[in-house]
C-alpha cells in the first residue's frame, strides 16, 4: 500500500444536508413559480379588460362551457396586426396623417404624443442603436464603474456645447431597470462589453449575482 494519505470524503451533518436540499429546491422552483405567476397575472389582467370590449356575439366563451385563457391577449395581438396592415397601405397612411394633424392642434396632447412617438420610433427602428450595446462607464466618480446601455449618439444643443464626441448612456437602477439616469459621456471614455443586452439586464436586476460567463462563450 502507498504511504500517501487517501482523501476522505467530508461528511456533512444531517442539518447541513437538509439546508442544502432546501436551497436547491428554492433555486429550482422559485424561477419557475415566479415566471408562471407573472405570466398568469399578465394574461388575466389583459383578459379582464379586453373581454369587456368584445361583443357577446363574437365572444367564443358565450358558446363554450369553459373559458379560454389568453383570449384577451390574442385579441390584442390580432388588433395590433390589423392596425399594422391598415397603416401599410395608402388609405391607412392617410387616416394616420389626419389623426396626427388633429393631435398637432391640441396643445398638451401634441407634446405628449410627439414625445411618445419619437421614443417608440427610436427604440423599434431597425437602424437605431438604442439599447443594442452594453457599456461600462465611470460613475459617480473616478474608479467606480456602472453598467449602462448605449442609446445613440448625442445630437443637438447638448453635443454642440461639448468639445468631445459624446454618446447617450442610460444607467439603470437595481433591481428596477426601468428607472435610471441619462448620462452624456465622451465616446473615448466608454468601455464596450461583449455581453448581450439581455445579459446586461440580468446583471443589473440580480444586483450582480447573475454574471455572464465570458469563458463559457469563448469555448462554445
Phi, psi and omega in degrees: 000147180283150179281351181295142179284132178276126181293125179266138178296139181283124180275130178264145180290166181298317180292325179294320177294319178298317179295322178295319177297320181296315180296318179297320178295321178294317181297329181277314188274330184300308179300321180294315182295314181296317179298315179296319180295316179296319179297313180295321180296316180295316180297315179295323179296313180292316180300317184296333182262329183277323183298334178292334182273347180278124178301142181305327181293336182253005180268114183295339180292342177288339183250353181250149180280004181218160179273156181251107178295137178085009180297318179295321179295320177296320179296321178296316180298315179296322179296316179296321177295320179295317178298319178297321178293321181291321181284352180278345180257176186296315182296319179295318179295327178296312179294327178295316178294325178295317177296320178294325178296323178292317179298324182294342180271351181261120189305303186282315181297328180301314181292318181295314181295317181297317180293316180296317180296318180295321180296312182293321178295324179291318183288319187265355179293138182295326183274358183284148177262005186296127175055041177244000183214134178264133183229172177226130181227158178281118182195138004272000177211177182297143179070012170238132189239150176226156175272135179221174180235130180287122181252359176138178178278144179288133181228172175075209186296326181299316178289324181294331182274353180249148181278323185278159173286113191250148176236158179269127179236125174263120180256108182281160176265162179250136001266009182258101184282358180280346175247158181169205185232147175257120181244140173255105190245137174303137184302327182289342181263004181262130177258117178282139179251155181276345183291154178282168178298321179299317179293324177295319178294319177298320179297320181288313184296322182277004181059037176089001181286317179267105183248129178299137181268102183291321181295325178296323178295317183295321180291325182281000000 
